[in-house]
């Protein structure tokens, strides 16, 4: 691919990932889903995989039910050949049940890294692979000393 086309693809992919993350913050999940060629989330810390529009929409509903103010902040984007790498703080307040854990009312902040994957020369995301330390979140939500 000529250098000018590569630069254009890079800018479009970075803008798409930014819109993906911004639309998550606005809870405009139809917009978020539209950034995918095929919606897929892999949460590495938990081993969970949500594949396809219905499963991903269910993930959005469940996570925002537990953390209605869930949002990403302090986003730094890096570009790779067929990926955009996002470093960010995920924040939220535990106000709803999550996997049998009653709401604690506590907030968390966890630094995370997400790989937004693209097919070669692709314009839409084919998967998001998220890396984080589950213990960091659990400690802030469940530790009696964290209050």
Secondary structure as a PSIPRED ss2 file (coil, helix, strand):
# PSIPRED VFORMAT (PSIPRED V4.0)

   1 X C   1.000  0.000  0.000
   2 X C   1.000  0.000  0.000
   3 X H   0.000  1.000  0.000
   4 X H   0.000  1.000  0.000
   5 X H   0.000  1.000  0.000
   6 X H   0.000  1.000  0.000
   7 X H   0.000  1.000  0.000
   8 X H   0.000  1.000  0.000
   9 X H   0.000  1.000  0.000
  10 X H   0.000  1.000  0.000
  11 X H   0.000  1.000  0.000
  12 X H   0.000  1.000  0.000
  13 X H   0.000  1.000  0.000
  14 X H   0.000  1.000  0.000
  15 X H   0.000  1.000  0.000
  16 X H   0.000  1.000  0.000
  17 X H   0.000  1.000  0.000
  18 X H   0.000  1.000  0.000
  19 X H   0.000  1.000  0.000
  20 X H   0.000  1.000  0.000
  21 X H   0.000  1.000  0.000
  22 X H   0.000  1.000  0.000
  23 X H   0.000  1.000  0.000
  24 X H   0.000  1.000  0.000
  25 X H   0.000  1.000  0.000
  26 X C   1.000  0.000  0.000
  27 X C   1.000  0.000  0.000
  28 X C   1.000  0.000  0.000
  29 X H   0.000  1.000  0.000
  30 X H   0.000  1.000  0.000
  31 X H   0.000  1.000  0.000
  32 X H   0.000  1.000  0.000
  33 X H   0.000  1.000  0.000
  34 X H   0.000  1.000  0.000
  35 X C   1.000  0.000  0.000
  36 X E   0.000  0.000  1.000
  37 X C   1.000  0.000  0.000
  38 X C   1.000  0.000  0.000
  39 X C   1.000  0.000  0.000
  40 X E   0.000  0.000  1.000
  41 X E   0.000  0.000  1.000
  42 X E   0.000  0.000  1.000
  43 X E   0.000  0.000  1.000
  44 X C   1.000  0.000  0.000
  45 X C   1.000  0.000  0.000
  46 X C   1.000  0.000  0.000
  47 X C   1.000  0.000  0.000
  48 X E   0.000  0.000  1.000
  49 X E   0.000  0.000  1.000
  50 X E   0.000  0.000  1.000
  51 X E   0.000  0.000  1.000
  52 X C   1.000  0.000  0.000
  53 X H   0.000  1.000  0.000
  54 X H   0.000  1.000  0.000
  55 X H   0.000  1.000  0.000
  56 X H   0.000  1.000  0.000
  57 X H   0.000  1.000  0.000
  58 X H   0.000  1.000  0.000
  59 X H   0.000  1.000  0.000
  60 X H   0.000  1.000  0.000
  61 X H   0.000  1.000  0.000
  62 X H   0.000  1.000  0.000
  63 X H   0.000  1.000  0.000
  64 X H   0.000  1.000  0.000
  65 X H   0.000  1.000  0.000
  66 X H   0.000  1.000  0.000
  67 X C   1.000  0.000  0.000
  68 X C   1.000  0.000  0.000
  69 X C   1.000  0.000  0.000
  70 X C   1.000  0.000  0.000
  71 X E   0.000  0.000  1.000
  72 X E   0.000  0.000  1.000
  73 X E   0.000  0.000  1.000
  74 X E   0.000  0.000  1.000
  75 X E   0.000  0.000  1.000
  76 X E   0.000  0.000  1.000
  77 X E   0.000  0.000  1.000
  78 X E   0.000  0.000  1.000
  79 X E   0.000  0.000  1.000
  80 X E   0.000  0.000  1.000
  81 X C   1.000  0.000  0.000
  82 X C   1.000  0.000  0.000
  83 X E   0.000  0.000  1.000
  84 X E   0.000  0.000  1.000
  85 X E   0.000  0.000  1.000
  86 X E   0.000  0.000  1.000
  87 X E   0.000  0.000  1.000
  88 X E   0.000  0.000  1.000
  89 X E   0.000  0.000  1.000
  90 X E   0.000  0.000  1.000
  91 X E   0.000  0.000  1.000
  92 X E   0.000  0.000  1.000
  93 X E   0.000  0.000  1.000
  94 X C   1.000  0.000  0.000
  95 X C   1.000  0.000  0.000
  96 X C   1.000  0.000  0.000
  97 X C   1.000  0.000  0.000
  98 X E   0.000  0.000  1.000
  99 X C   1.000  0.000  0.000
 100 X C   1.000  0.000  0.000
 101 X E   0.000  0.000  1.000
 102 X C   1.000  0.000  0.000
 103 X C   1.000  0.000  0.000
 104 X C   1.000  0.000  0.000
 105 X C   1.000  0.000  0.000
 106 X C   1.000  0.000  0.000
 107 X E   0.000  0.000  1.000
 108 X E   0.000  0.000  1.000
 109 X E   0.000  0.000  1.000
 110 X E   0.000  0.000  1.000
 111 X E   0.000  0.000  1.000
 112 X E   0.000  0.000  1.000
 113 X E   0.000  0.000  1.000
 114 X E   0.000  0.000  1.000
 115 X E   0.000  0.000  1.000
 116 X E   0.000  0.000  1.000
 117 X E   0.000  0.000  1.000
 118 X E   0.000  0.000  1.000
 119 X C   1.000  0.000  0.000
 120 X C   1.000  0.000  0.000
 121 X C   1.000  0.000  0.000
 122 X C   1.000  0.000  0.000
 123 X C   1.000  0.000  0.000
 124 X C   1.000  0.000  0.000
 125 X E   0.000  0.000  1.000
 126 X E   0.000  0.000  1.000
 127 X E   0.000  0.000  1.000
 128 X E   0.000  0.000  1.000
 129 X E   0.000  0.000  1.000
 130 X E   0.000  0.000  1.000
 131 X E   0.000  0.000  1.000
 132 X C   1.000  0.000  0.000
 133 X C   1.000  0.000  0.000
 134 X H   0.000  1.000  0.000
 135 X H   0.000  1.000  0.000
 136 X H   0.000  1.000  0.000
 137 X H   0.000  1.000  0.000
 138 X H   0.000  1.000  0.000
 139 X H   0.000  1.000  0.000
 140 X H   0.000  1.000  0.000
 141 X H   0.000  1.000  0.000
 142 X H   0.000  1.000  0.000
 143 X C   1.000  0.000  0.000
 144 X H   0.000  1.000  0.000
 145 X H   0.000  1.000  0.000
 146 X H   0.000  1.000  0.000
 147 X C   1.000  0.000  0.000
